[in-house]
Amino acid sequence: MSWWETLRDILGWTEDDETERGRASPGSAGMEAADELAGFYNGRSVAGTATAEPAAEAYQLAPNDGVKVEPVPMTRQDQVTVAYDGLLARAGAQQVFLHCGYGPGPWRRVREYAMQRRPEGHWEAKVTLDDGGRFSFCFRDNANNWDNNTGRNWSYEIHEGTVPW
C-alpha cells in the first residue's frame, strides 16, 4: 500500500472524494490530505477551528490521538499500561515499540519495549515506573517510522506516593 492510500484510508476518503477534489493520485490533493491530517493532529479541523482542549496531565495534541495510559495519575513503582492505536498502527505496522525514558530534560534510563497486538486491534505494553520525575515516551515501528506526537512526545508526571501535608 502506498503512503497516499494509507493516508486516504486514515482520513476516510473514498474514490468519490478524490474525484470531487479533481484528483485520483498524490499532488495537490495529496498535499490537501497531508494538511488535513496535520490539522487533525494539531487539534484543528480543516476549517482551522479548535476541535479539543489539550489533556491536562499529558502533553498531547488531541484527546483521541491513539494513546491511552492507565492508571493516571501515576505513582512511582506503579505498573502502567500504554495502549497505542495511533498513526503507525493505522498505517499497518507489523510491530510497534514503546520508546520511553524519564525526565525532565534529557531522558534517563531510555528503554524500548516490543508492544503486543491485542485482539481489539491496538498495541499494548506494560511498564513498571522504577524512576521518578516524568515518564516520557513515543513509538516506532519495525520499519523505523516514528510517532513522537509531532515532536512533543507524550509525558506524564510521576508522583512519589506521599501525602504533602
Salt bridges, closest charged atoms under 4 A:
GLU18 OE2 - ARG8 NH1 2.80
GLU32 OE2 - ARG21 NE 3.18
GLU36 OE1 - ARG21 NH2 3.92
GLU70 OE2 - LYS68 NZ 3.63
GLU112 OE2 - HIS99 ND1 2.95
GLU112 OE2 - ARG140 NE 2.92
GLU124 OE2 - ARG118 NE 3.84
GLU124 OE1 - HIS122 NE2 3.25
ASP130 OD2 - ARG109 NH2 3.14
ASP130 OD2 - ARG111 NH2 3.30
ASP131 OD1 - ARG76 NH2 3.73
ASP131 OD1 - ARG108 NH2 3.33
GLU157 OE1 - ARG134 NH1 2.66
GLU160 OE1 - ARG76 NH1 3.31
